[in-house]
Amino acid sequence: MGNSIEFVRVIKKYGQQEVLSGVDLNIAEHEVHGLVGINGAGKTTLIKCLLDLVSIDSGEIRISGIKNTETRSRESLAFLPEKFTPPYYLTGKDFLEYILRLYDVNSDQQSINSILTSLDFNPEYLTKPVRQLSKGMMQKLGLTACFMSNKKTMVLDEPMSGLDPRARAHLKQHLLEVKEQGVTMFVCTHLLSDVEAICDRVSILHEGSIRFTGTPHECCQKYNVSDFESAYLACVGSEPL
């Protein structure tokens, strides 16, 4: 099994501040890989670098073996940003139809409704303008668009953002189902319990560098604790709560 995404000694600076300090990270094909870290650790910058939204100062990033600066490297990738806001003047249905055309995907209404149901989203809300939807509903709309894309790699930045506990449970179940289909997922999240539930491996980013990569269980073993939250706190040098 090869690597879907590779970061090789990636350094990124904003002025004199080094935000990413030689990041080495591999996301294997068909795995769900979590990225966790405190606010300001560099997670969003890492994702922006991956998508070539900002240039790196040194190192290399590859997607499916292709340098990320080449547009074709992202042909196999779908992305959900942390602050997902679709065009406010479209209805949910209009937005999904636009996404289908953008991804050049044919999908019938039954398939779309199946995804919506799996995310606990009532299809009737698709007739409403996006500006009338709650944050949670907009998040479900963005997730639906990603799952409709049929891409083999998904980058999800805080996918649980704005979701209530019931919707989070639905999403976790759907992510596990998508995982069984062989889709690679790179998931950036603050929710450590979700990492344990859905991720094969996790990387802890702290002060611009990767402090740990492995399974949540391996992280617990390394720091001789019984739960991943305590292991995470030990990794970043914080006292247990």
N, C-alpha and C positions, 0 to 999 in steps of 0.2 A: 504493500500500500504506500503510495507516494504522498507528497505534501500538497495540500490545496493552497495554502498561504504560507509564505516564508518571509520573515524579517531577518536580515543579516546585518548585524552591527550598525543598526540604524541610530543616527544622531540627528536631533532636531533642536535648533536654537531659535529663540525669539530675542533678537538683540544679543546681549551678553549672557542671557539666561539659557542654560541647557535644559530643555524640557524632557528630551529623551536621550539617555546616555548609553549608547551602544546596545540597543535592544536586539537580542537574539530570540526568535520565537518561531516555532513551526506548528501549524494547524494541519493535522493529517486529514486525508480524504475520508469522508464518511463519519467523522467524529463531531461531537458537540463539545466545543472548547470554550470555557468560560474565562473572561477577563475581569478581575476584580481589583479594586484599589480605592483609597480614600479620594475625596474631592481634591483635584489638583495634582493627582499622581501622574497624569499624562495619558489617560485612557482615550479621551476624545481626540487629542492630538495624534495618537497612534492610529486611530481610525481615519482621521483626515489624511494622514500620510499614506495609508493603505489605498485610499480612493483617489490619490493624487490631487486632492483639493488644496494641499500645501506641499511644497517641495521639501525634501530632506537635505540636510547639509552633507551627510556622508552615509555610506552603507547601501543596501539594496533591498527592495521589496519585490517579491514575485507572486503572481497569482496563476496557479496551474502551470508553473514553470515559465511564465511570460513576465517580463518586467512591468511593474504597475504603471509606468509612464506611457506604455503603449495602450491605446484605447481598447484594442481587441482583448486585452487581459481581463477586462471587466464584462465581457460578453456573457460569461457564465455566472455572473454575480447579481444578487438582489440585495438592496440595502434599506433598512429602516432607521432613520435618524432618531436621536433621543427626543427632540422636540418636533415631532411630526405634525405638520399643519398643511392639509391639502387646500387647494384653492377654495376660498370661502364662498364663491359665487356658484360653484357646481353642486349638484345633488350627489349623494353617495353613489347612485347608479351611474351618473355621468362620469364621475371620477374613475370607477372601476372599468367602465367601457374605454376610457382614455388609456388606462394602464394596459388593458388587453391589446390595444392597437400599438402602444409603445413597445411592448414586449413581443409583438407579433404572435400572440397566442390565441388559439380558438378555444373558447370555453362556454359550455351551455349554462343556462340559468340554474339547472339542477346541481351542477358541480359547484357553482358559486354559492348556492344556498347551503350546500353541504359544509363548505368551509365556514360560512357565517354561523351555522348552527354549532359547529365545533368550537367556535369562539364565543358562544352565548350572545350572538348579535341577531336581533330580530330583523329579518329582511325588509320589513315594512319601513324601517327607518331610512332605507336607501332612497326613498322618495323625498326626504327632507334636504334642504340646503345644508351644506357642511357647517355653515355658521350657526345652525340651530342644534348641532350635535354637542354632546358633552365631551370632555377631554378623553374619557374612557372609550366612548363610541368612535371618536376620531382615531384613537390608537388601534381599535379593532379593525377599522377601515384600512389603515396602513398595513397591518398584519395580513389582512385578507389579500391585499395587493401583492405582498411578498409571496404568499403561498400560491397565488394564482400564476406567478411568473414562470413556474416550471424550471427555475434555475437550479443548478446543482450545488451552488454555494450561496449561503445567506449570511449577511452581517447584520446583526440586530443589536442596536444600541439602546439599552434599557427598555426591552420589549414589554415589561410589566408596568411601565409608567402609566399612571392614571387608572389602572384596573382595580376593581374591587376584589375581595378575596374569592368570590365565586368565579369571576372572569379569569383570575390568575390560575385557579385550579383547572379551568377549561383549557387555557392556553398551554399549561404545562403538559396536559394530556395530549394536546394536538402536536406539540413539539416532539414528544416521544414517538408519536405516529409518523411524523415527517422523518425523524431520525431513522426509523425502520425502513424507510424508502431509500436510504443511502444518501440523503442530503447532508452536506457539510454545513455546520452552523458555528459561527464565531459570535458569542453572546457576551456583550458588555453589561454588567449588572452590579447593583449594590446589594442585592438580596442573596445573602449567603445560603439560605435554606434552598433557594431555587437552584443554586450551583450543585448542591449535593443531590437534588432530585433529578436533574436533567443532563448534567455535564459528564462526559467521559474523563476529561482532564480540565484542570484549571491553572491559569497563570496569575500570579499576584504581582501587580505592578506598583512599585513604591518609589517615590522620588526619582522617577524617570528610568528606573531599571527593573528588570524582572528578578524578583527575589525568590520565586519558587515556580516550578512547573511540574505537574504530576496529577495523580488522582486526589480527590479530597481525602480519601483514606490514607494515602501516602503522606499527605501533609500532616494529618493527625499523628501518624507514627513518627514523623521527623521531630515534632515538637512534644511528643509524649503526652498528648491530651486526648480526650475522648470525643470531642466534637470539633467540627470544622471552624466554627466561629472562634473558639479559643486558639486554634492553630493559626488562623488568620491574624489574630491580634498579636500572637507571639512572633509571627513572621515580620510584621511591620513595626515591632517594638513597642506595642501598646500593652498596658496592664489589662488583664481580664476584668470584665464587668462584675 
